Amino acid sequence: MRYCRRRITRSRLAGNFAVIPIVKIPKQASKEIVAFLSKLAGPAATEVGLLLQDEVRLWRLKNQVRILGKAQQILNEAGLQPSAVPLRTLLPLLEGAALEDDPILIDKWACLLANAGSQSIIISAHPAFPRILSEITPEEAFFLDRLSQLGGLSVWDDFRKIIQEHLKISREQVDRDYGNLSRLGVCRIVKKNKGDKGMVEIGPFGLLFLKACSPPAL
């Protein structure tokens, strides 16, 4: 892999350099990704293209290209055509995707981008979704997915044990994961009736978020 040097500052650190890898992308793949991105960006394609051009030597471009490719594949498999995505949604999506290195979360970023670019799933383009996805960990993503598999509702004490055993983490870590998901507004602990055990459930906004981070329904 080739490397380039970039001066860090013009101050007293002027003698130091940061080493940044140059990512080589096949020409054909680059053309296909640029064409796909142009459809997503609509009239703002030039501005978005310049943004990617500025970042071309940064390592995170590799993730952006990979996730754009995955998103395009998801739409193709669903038989859907990409459409313009509002910049307030598209730019945070590209930025968040560029910083992700977990395989499961990368897939969620790709689904979120694909859904945002699908005319048939307008609700999935909510501008808050990229921020939420950028602020959850792989463990918290598993928390939500497992709760969703249980119908989006479970006795909290029982569900906490399920997460502890599967992820091999402590009770305190599960509580921390829940705390962050609750802060983001995607799940909550409720009591349906007086005297009932606490139930953890995915809220309405959380259900929409999970749908947006899943492949489009065929």
N, C-alpha and C positions, 0 to 999 in steps of 0.2 A: 504493500500500500504506500502511495506517495504522500508526503506531508508538505504543508506550506507553513510559513511563519507569518504571524500577524502581530504587529506592535500593540501592546496592551494599553498604554496611555502615552501622553506626550509630556508627562510630568517627570519627576525624578525616577520613575520606573522605566524611562524610555529605553533602557538597555535590555529589558527583559522581553521575552516573546512567548506567545502561547502556541503550542503545536496543535494543529487542527487537521484531522484526516480529510482527504478529498475522496468523495464517494463517486465512483465511476458507474454510470447508468447507461445501459444499452440504448443506442439511438432510437430504435424502433419502439422500445418501451417508453422512452421519454416522450416521443410524439403522441403515443396513445394516451398517456397520462395527461399531457398538456391539453389535448383535445377534450378529454373527459372533464378536466378542471374548468375549461372554458365554458362548457355547458352549465356547470354548477354555478360559476361566477356570474354568468349572464353579461350585462353591460359593463360590469366591473372587472372583466377578465384581464384587461391590461394591467390594472393596479395589482391584482392578485398575482399575476405572472411576474411582475417586478418584485414583489415581496419574496417569491420563491427564488428568483434570480439572485437577490441579495443574500439569501441563505444557502446558496448552492454549495459552498465549501464547508458548511457545518454538518456535523455528523447526524443531526436530527432530520436532515432532508431524506435520509434513507428510510426513516420511519414514515415520513409523509408520503413518499412514493409508494411504499409497500401498502399503506392503509388506503390510499386512493385506488390502487389496483384491486385490493380486496373489495372495496365498496363498489367498484365498477362490475366486478364479477358477481357480487350479490344481486345487483340490479339486473344484470343479464340473465342470471338463473331464474329470477322472479318474473322475467319478461317485462320489465319496467324500463322506461326511458328517463334519463336524468334531466332535471329541470333546475332553473336558477334558485340558489339558496341565498337568503338575505345575508349581507356581509356581517351583521351583528351575530349571526349564527355560524357562518362559514369560517371566518377568521379564527374564533376561539376553537373551533373543531380542528382546524389544521395545526394550530399552535399546541393544543392539548395532545393530539395524536403524535406530534413530533417528539414529545417528551416521554412517551410511553414505551416501556420495554418488557412488560409482562404479556405473554401470549394470549391469555384469556381477555385481558383488558384491551389488547390490540384488536381482537375480534369485535369487542363491543364498540370501540371507536369506529371500526369499519361499518358496522351495522348502523350506528348512529348517523354517520355520514350518508350512507345509502338511503336511509329513511328520510333524512332531511332533504335529499335531492329527489325524492319520489313525489310526484304530484298527487298520488293517491293516498298519501299519509301525511297530510298537512300538519296534524297535531304533533308529529315527531320532530318538527323543526323548531320547537320551543327554545328560545335562546338560553334558558337556564340549564338545559341538559348537558352541554359541554362542561360547564363549571362543576356540576354535580359529579360527572364522570371523572373529571380531573382531580377531585378531592376524595375519592374513595380508594381503598387499598384492594389488592386481590382477595384478601380475607373477607373484607366487607362485601365485595362482589359475590363471593360464595354465599355469604350470609343471606343476601337478597335472593339469589337464585334458589337456594335450598328452601327458603320460606315460600317462595313462589311455587315450588314443586308441591308444597303442602297445602296449596290453595290460598296462600297469602295470609294465613291466620294459624296461630299455634299457641298453646299454653307456654308462657315465657320460660318458666323453670325447666320444662321438658325440652324446649327448643334450645335453650342455653347449653344443656348437657349434650345435645346432638352436635352443636358447633364445637364445643370443647373436645369431644371425642374424635371428631373427624379431622379437625385442624391441629389437634394436640397442643392446645393453648389453655391458659388459665381462665378461671371465671372472670377475673378482672379484665383480661384482654377482650373477652366477649362483650363485657359491659362497655368497654371503651369503644369497640366497633359499633355497638348499638347506639352509643351516645353520639357518634359522628353521623350515623345514618339518620338519627332523629333530628339532629341539628340541621341536616340538609333537607329535611321535610319529606323523606321517602318512607319512613316507617315510624311506628309509635306503639306504646304499651297502653292498652285500654282494659276496662272492666265492663262487660256487656250488662251485667246485673249486679246489684249489691250483694256482696259476699262471694262473688266469683273470683277465681284465680286470675291474676293478670294475664292478658293475652297480647302477644306481639303480632301486629298486623302491618301489611303494606298499605299505605294510604292511597287515595285516588291518584294523587300526583305521582306517587312512587310507581303505581301500576303503569301509568303512561310512560314514565321514564324507562321501566323495564321493557315495555313494548318497543320503545324507540331504539333500545340497545340489542334487540333481537332481529333475526332475519325477517324480512317482510313476508307476510302470509301469502302463500301462492293461491 
